[in-house]
Amino acid sequence: MSNLSNQSVTYIVGVGCGLIALIAFVWLIARPAWTSYSTVPQRLAAAFLSLYVLAAFIGLGVGGGLAIVWFWDRITSSV
């Protein structure tokens, strides 16, 4: 049996999900933005602008998480 606490498992799962999300961002958004242009300044600009997409995804995730926390009592009482 493992000696990991519930908090350790939560941190491991959170870090794993964060790494998967980062890999997905790089593979699906940053890499195509980089390879769409031929000169280095254009590629840097595309990579920089893709950070706005990352910020929007993070904002949606935080907003969704906060909505779940805010409405959790209504979600569990209706089930």
RAMO-V816192 format. One record per residue. N is the residue number from 0. RES is the residue in one letter. SS is DSSP state (~ for helix, > for strand, _ for the rest). PHI is phi in degrees with one decimal (none if undefined). Layout:
# RAMO-V816192
N_RES_SS_PHI / N_RES_SS_PHI
This chain:
# RAMO-V816192
0_M___none / 1_S___-80.0 / 2_N___-101.7 / 3_L___-79.6 / 4_S___-80.8 / 5_N_~_-60.6 / 6_Q_~_-67.3 / 7_S_~_-63.7 / 8_V_~_-62.7 / 9_T_~_-61.9 / 10_Y_~_-65.0 / 11_I_~_-64.2 / 12_V_~_-65.1 / 13_G_~_-62.7 / 14_V_~_-66.3 / 15_G_~_-61.4 / 16_C_~_-64.9 / 17_G_~_-63.6 / 18_L_~_-66.1 / 19_I_~_-62.7 / 20_A_~_-65.2 / 21_L_~_-65.6 / 22_I_~_-62.6 / 23_A_~_-63.7 / 24_F_~_-61.8 / 25_V_~_-64.4 / 26_W_~_-71.0 / 27_L_~_-94.8 / 28_I_~_-123.0 / 29_A_~_-70.2 / 30_R_~_-64.0 / 31_P_~_-63.2 / 32_A_~_-64.9 / 33_W_~_-69.3 / 34_T_~_-81.4 / 35_S___-75.5 / 36_Y___-120.9 / 37_S___-104.2 / 38_T___-94.0 / 39_V_~_-63.7 / 40_P_~_-60.2 / 41_Q_~_-66.2 / 42_R_~_-65.4 / 43_L_~_-64.9 / 44_A_~_-64.7 / 45_A_~_-64.8 / 46_A_~_-66.0 / 47_F_~_-65.3 / 48_L_~_-69.4 / 49_S_~_-68.9 / 50_L_~_-65.7 / 51_Y_~_-66.4 / 52_V_~_-64.8 / 53_L_~_-61.2 / 54_A_~_-62.9 / 55_A_~_-65.8 / 56_F_~_-63.6 / 57_I_~_-64.5 / 58_G_~_-61.6 / 59_L_~_-65.3 / 60_G_~_-66.0 / 61_V_~_-65.3 / 62_G_~_-62.6 / 63_G_~_-64.2 / 64_G_~_-64.0 / 65_L_~_-65.5 / 66_A_~_-65.2 / 67_I_~_-64.2 / 68_V_~_-62.8 / 69_W_~_-64.8 / 70_F___-100.1 / 71_W_~_-59.7 / 72_D_~_-65.5 / 73_R_~_-74.4 / 74_I_~_-68.0 / 75_T_~_-75.6 / 76_S_~_-78.9 / 77_S_~_-86.6 / 78_V___-86.2
